[in-house]
Amino acid sequence: MDDDSEVIAWLLAGDAACRHQTGRDLLDNAADLDPGLLAAVPSDGAAAAILAARHTDGHWGLGFYQPKWTSTHYSLLELAELGLPGDHAAAVASTALVVRDCKGADGGLNPRGSQSASDACINGMGLRYAAHFGAPLDDLVSIVDFLLAWRMDDGGFNCQANRSGVSHSSMHTTVCVMEGCAAYLAAGYSHRADEVRAAQMSAAEFLLQHNVFRSHRTGEPIRPAFMLLHHPARWHFDVLRGMEALVAAGVIDDPRTRDALSVLTGHRRPDGRWAAARGYPGETHVAYPRAGEPNRWVTLRALRVLRRVCPSG
């Protein structure tokens, strides 16, 4: 371990998901990683709580998208973020239900099915967990096609583009799609993979042109909430989530990330940990630490970003 040894020891006292990702991403010697941790993720802590809430029909909550945040959609997203093994039978089966039965006429995932325009934000998140849980390529083709059709001229995405005709991308939607692209490419899917990579990089450039969280017109923060840290982020954007998406796209040394990194490091507590802001309103499966209290997941995610973009400390 390095100068973060006490913080890492604290992370290694978390549940199996946290311990596994800490060992994988923060320990200097990967050989120190307990090979049994990944297999323990489904039966411990947050992942176990979410899986226990799954209904016998394969859904959570009231179905695909309701309520926030205990629906099938957000349950699968949270499980993917926790690193539930991609071959976990229950998650694979539930993902298959979503990508098979929850699409609209335009091929995108659609909460109502009959709604004329699907939502790019939902589809970015859906592509993320569908790729993680190994959905068949044939079921992902229409989702990928839908997303690529709605890439905007500025390189990003906006869930209102196919509804109200907006001309500027949304940070929220853009980061959701970037994460979906990253998961799709990491899983090795072939359909339009070069175009998916191009969309991921144009979206990254959109974030960079905004210094991750600033208005391109005024230079001021777009929203105060973008400068706070959240876990889980759900569909919302903040600087930590934006930096994670950029790192996943391979952006690790662009000077336009300096302001965001300054915000991120500025949130670090004297004890080396990070806290989260207040969670987004809605039902949850997991009671994460309250706002202002040390949060293992925000700490793990922040250290993971900083180690990638600042390898020498």
Sequence and secondary structure as in RCSB ss.txt:
>XXXX:A:sequence
MDDDSEVIAWLLAGDAACRHQTGRDLLDNAADLDPGLLAAVPSDGAAAAILAARHTDGHWGLGFYQPKWTSTHYS
LLELAELGLPGDHAAAVASTALVVRDCKGADGGLNPRGSQSASDACINGMGLRYAAHFGAPLDDLVSIVDFLLAW
RMDDGGFNCQANRSGVSHSSMHTTVCVMEGCAAYLAAGYSHRADEVRAAQMSAAEFLLQHNVFRSHRTGEPIRPA
FMLLHHPARWHFDVLRGMEALVAAGVIDDPRTRDALSVLTGHRRPDGRWAAARGYPGETHVAYPRAGEPNRWVTL
RALRVLRRVCPSG
>XXXX:A:secstr
  TTHHHHHHHTTS HHHHHHHHHHH S GGGS TTHHHHGGGSHHHHHHHHT  TTS  TTSSS STTTSHHHH
HHHHHHHT  TT HHHHHHHHHHHHHSB TTSSB SSSS SS  HHHHHHHHHHHHHTT  HHHHHHHHHHHHHT
  TTSS  TTTTTT  SS  HHHHHHHHHHHHHHHHTT  TTHHHHHHHHHHHHHHHHHTTTTB TTT SBS GG
GGS  SS TT   HHHHHHHHHHTT  S GGGHHHHHHHHHT  TTS  B     SS  SS    TTSB HHHHH
HHHHHHHHH TT 
